[in-house]
Amino acid sequence: MSLVTIGGYGFDERQFIAALRVAEVDTFVDVRQRRGLRGRRYAFLNGKRLQIALAEMGIHYVHCLDLAPTQAIRDIQKKRDAETQTEKRARTHLSPDFVAAYKSEVLDGFDFASFWSTLGSNSKVVALFCVEGQPEACHRSLIAERLGEILDIQVEHIRP
């Protein structure tokens, strides 16, 4: 198996689907807490619509709420963004406080071996998905880093 990450911001629907095809993704793991986005530009990433598009491509969809940051953890980043006057879509990295909280409250207690095995032996290229365009600005990079260490695999970050 191989592991990639992809965000939504910065892609249009055609580019997003093309990126998944080029990477040969067959299993798509949505690690968002909320699976909706505001506005027409990113409507293709709303839960039901996204699941339909992936099914049409033959890509297995998994929503893993257990890997989504809690609201309290998200509030840590939101506070830091407010302090630095950074818009969510313009964020380039996660705050150290967010990273520490996410690792201790989510990643440290998560059973990665069980998660990976539930994806099934048919999964060859697994994509971790959240909305931020740049992986350094998103918790999916922390998940990918941990999975890469545990499974001793390389991670590719698909960027817009």
Secondary structure as the mmCIF struct_conf table of DSSP 4:
data_model
#
loop_
_struct_conf.conf_type_id
_struct_conf.id
_struct_conf.beg_label_comp_id
_struct_conf.beg_label_asym_id
_struct_conf.beg_label_seq_id
_struct_conf.end_label_comp_id
_struct_conf.end_label_asym_id
_struct_conf.end_label_seq_id
STRN STRN1 SER A 2 ILE A 6
BEND BEND1 GLY A 8 GLY A 8
TURN_TY1_P TURN_TY1_P1 TYR A 9 GLY A 10
HELX_RH_AL_P HELX_RH_AL_P1 GLU A 13 ALA A 23
TURN_TY1_P TURN_TY1_P2 GLU A 24 GLU A 24
STRN STRN2 THR A 27 ASP A 30
BEND BEND2 GLN A 33 ARG A 34
BEND BEND3 GLY A 39 ARG A 40
TURN_TY1_P TURN_TY1_P3 ARG A 41 TYR A 42
HELX_RH_3T_P HELX_RH_3T_P1 ALA A 43 LEU A 45
BEND BEND4 ASN A 46 ASN A 46
HELX_RH_AL_P HELX_RH_AL_P2 GLY A 47 GLU A 56
TURN_TY1_P TURN_TY1_P4 MET A 57 GLY A 58
STRN STRN3 HIS A 60 HIS A 63
HELX_RH_3T_P HELX_RH_3T_P2 LEU A 65 LEU A 67
BEND BEND5 ALA A 68 ALA A 68
HELX_LH_PP_P HELX_LH_PP_P1 PRO A 69 THR A 70
HELX_RH_AL_P HELX_RH_AL_P3 GLN A 71 GLU A 83
TURN_TY1_P TURN_TY1_P5 THR A 84 GLN A 85
HELX_RH_3T_P HELX_RH_3T_P3 LYS A 88 ALA A 90
BEND BEND6 HIS A 93 HIS A 93
HELX_RH_AL_P HELX_RH_AL_P4 PRO A 96 TYR A 102
HELX_RH_PI_P HELX_RH_PI_P1 LYS A 103 LEU A 107
TURN_TY1_P TURN_TY1_P6 ASP A 108 GLY A 109
HELX_RH_AL_P HELX_RH_AL_P5 PHE A 112 THR A 118
TURN_TY1_P TURN_TY1_P7 LEU A 119 LEU A 119
TURN_TY1_P TURN_TY1_P8 SER A 121 ASN A 122
STRN STRN4 VAL A 125 PHE A 129
BEND BEND7 VAL A 131 VAL A 131
BEND BEND8 GLY A 133 GLN A 134
HELX_RH_3T_P HELX_RH_3T_P4 PRO A 135 ALA A 137
BEND BEND9 CYS A 138 CYS A 138
TURN_TY1_P TURN_TY1_P9 HIS A 139 HIS A 139
HELX_RH_AL_P HELX_RH_AL_P6 ARG A 140 LEU A 151
TURN_TY1_P TURN_TY1_P10 ASP A 152 ASP A 152
STRN STRN5 VAL A 155 ILE A 158
#
